[in-house]
Amino acid sequence: MGHSQLDQLVSMANQIADNNEHQGDENVVAAFVALHLKRFWARSMKQQIIDYSKTENNQLKPMAAKAIALLAKEYA
């Protein structure tokens, strides 16, 4: 996956998190976002964003990062 595709994944994860912040407290939102990624993203996309989330200075917003951490536990 090229760099621009990774940028798109980061942008999408951040947008999904932003669009769902109204769902309630941050644990609920993170779980909802993680479920969305699990249901609708290809395994390769999920693995890319999980790997990226572990890098320093990543561009994930805090809520997206929390959701991806939950997702990572399932794919560990």
C-alpha positions as CSV (number, residue, x, y, z in Angstrom):
1,M,0.0,0.0,0.0
2,G,1.5,3.3,-1.0
3,H,2.0,6.3,1.2
4,S,-1.0,8.2,-0.3
5,Q,-3.2,5.2,0.4
6,L,-2.1,5.2,4.0
7,D,-2.8,8.9,4.2
8,Q,-6.4,8.1,3.0
9,L,-6.8,5.4,5.7
10,V,-5.7,7.8,8.4
11,S,-8.0,10.5,7.0
12,M,-11.0,8.1,6.9
13,A,-10.3,6.8,10.4
14,N,-10.2,10.3,11.8
15,Q,-13.4,11.3,9.9
16,I,-15.3,8.2,11.2
17,A,-14.2,9.1,14.7
18,D,-15.1,12.8,14.3
19,N,-18.5,11.9,12.8
20,N,-19.4,9.6,15.7
21,E,-18.3,11.7,18.7
22,H,-22.0,12.4,19.4
23,Q,-22.6,8.8,20.2
24,G,-21.8,9.3,23.9
25,D,-18.8,8.8,26.1
26,E,-15.4,8.1,24.6
27,N,-15.5,4.4,25.3
28,V,-18.8,4.0,23.5
29,V,-17.5,6.1,20.6
30,A,-14.2,4.1,20.4
31,A,-16.1,0.8,20.4
32,F,-18.5,2.0,17.7
33,V,-15.6,3.2,15.5
34,A,-13.7,0.0,16.0
35,L,-16.9,-2.0,15.1
36,H,-17.3,0.1,11.9
37,L,-13.7,-0.6,10.9
38,K,-14.1,-4.3,11.6
39,R,-17.2,-4.5,9.5
40,F,-16.4,-2.4,6.6
41,W,-12.7,-2.3,6.1
42,A,-10.7,-5.0,4.3
43,R,-8.3,-7.0,6.5
44,S,-5.4,-5.4,4.7
45,M,-6.7,-1.9,5.5
46,K,-7.2,-2.8,9.1
47,Q,-3.7,-4.2,9.4
48,Q,-2.2,-1.1,7.7
49,I,-3.9,1.2,10.1
50,I,-3.0,-0.9,13.2
51,D,0.6,-1.0,12.1
52,Y,0.6,2.7,11.5
53,S,-1.0,3.5,14.9
54,K,2.0,2.0,16.6
55,T,4.4,4.5,14.9
56,E,5.6,7.6,16.6
57,N,4.1,10.9,15.6
58,N,1.2,9.3,13.7
59,Q,-1.6,11.6,12.6
60,L,-4.4,9.8,14.2
61,K,-6.8,11.8,16.3
62,P,-7.1,10.5,19.9
63,M,-10.5,9.0,19.4
64,A,-9.4,7.2,16.2
65,A,-6.3,6.0,17.9
66,K,-8.4,4.6,20.8
67,A,-10.7,2.8,18.4
68,I,-7.7,1.3,16.5
69,A,-6.2,0.1,19.8
70,L,-9.4,-1.8,20.5
71,L,-9.4,-3.2,17.0
72,A,-5.7,-4.2,17.4
73,K,-6.6,-6.3,20.5
74,E,-8.9,-8.4,18.3
75,Y,-6.3,-8.9,15.6
76,A,-3.3,-9.6,17.9
